[in-house]
Amino acid sequence: MANVKNDRFGNEYVLIGCKDKKGNGFGYGFVEMKGQLYKVEASEAQKDGYTHWVKLTKMKKRQKSSNW
């Protein structure tokens, strides 16, 4: 569960830690909102006027592994 905080203007935000496991200079991370898990990925843009793209992917529910 993400830790929701308020900025100085009273707007809610969630800080997402991202790791660059692909070694391409752009990390990815996960956030859960209203019981739904999303993957957040950044990539470089090739289109004029844009520097980066951020993709939000809705993930399917996975069963939690049992520790027995």
C-alpha positions as CSV (number, residue, x, y, z in Angstrom):
1,M,0.0,0.0,0.0
2,A,1.4,3.4,-1.0
3,N,1.9,6.1,1.6
4,V,-0.2,9.0,0.5
5,K,1.1,12.4,1.6
6,N,0.0,16.1,1.0
7,D,2.2,18.7,-0.7
8,R,2.4,22.3,0.5
9,F,-0.7,23.1,-1.5
10,G,-2.8,20.3,0.0
11,N,-2.7,18.0,-3.0
12,E,-2.3,14.3,-2.4
13,Y,0.7,12.5,-3.9
14,V,2.5,9.2,-3.7
15,L,6.3,8.8,-4.1
16,I,7.3,5.8,-6.3
17,G,10.8,4.4,-6.0
18,C,12.0,3.2,-9.4
19,K,14.9,0.8,-10.3
20,D,16.8,0.6,-13.5
21,K,17.0,-3.2,-13.8
22,K,17.2,-3.1,-17.7
23,G,20.3,-0.9,-17.6
24,N,18.9,1.6,-20.1
25,G,19.0,4.6,-17.8
26,F,15.2,4.5,-17.1
27,G,13.8,2.9,-14.1
28,Y,10.4,1.4,-13.3
29,G,8.3,1.0,-10.2
30,F,4.9,0.0,-8.9
31,V,2.1,1.8,-7.2
32,E,-1.3,0.6,-5.8
33,M,-4.3,2.9,-6.2
34,K,-7.7,2.0,-4.9
35,G,-6.8,-1.7,-4.7
36,Q,-5.4,-1.9,-8.3
37,L,-1.7,-2.4,-9.0
38,Y,0.0,-0.3,-11.7
39,K,3.5,-0.4,-13.2
40,V,5.1,3.0,-13.9
41,E,7.8,3.0,-16.6
42,A,9.8,5.9,-18.1
43,S,11.4,6.0,-21.5
44,E,13.1,8.4,-23.8
45,A,10.9,10.2,-26.4
46,Q,11.8,10.5,-30.1
47,K,9.1,13.0,-30.9
48,D,9.8,16.8,-31.2
49,G,8.8,18.7,-28.1
50,Y,8.9,15.7,-25.8
51,T,11.9,14.5,-23.7
52,H,10.4,11.5,-22.0
53,W,7.3,9.2,-21.9
54,V,5.8,7.8,-18.8
55,K,3.7,4.7,-19.2
56,L,1.2,3.5,-16.6
57,T,0.2,-0.2,-17.0
58,K,-2.7,-1.8,-15.1
59,M,-1.4,-5.1,-13.8
60,K,-3.4,-8.3,-13.2
61,K,-3.9,-9.5,-9.7
62,R,-1.4,-12.2,-8.7
63,Q,-1.8,-14.6,-5.9
64,K,0.4,-14.0,-2.9
65,S,2.9,-16.7,-2.2
66,S,2.4,-18.6,1.0
67,N,5.3,-19.0,3.3
68,W,5.0,-22.6,4.8
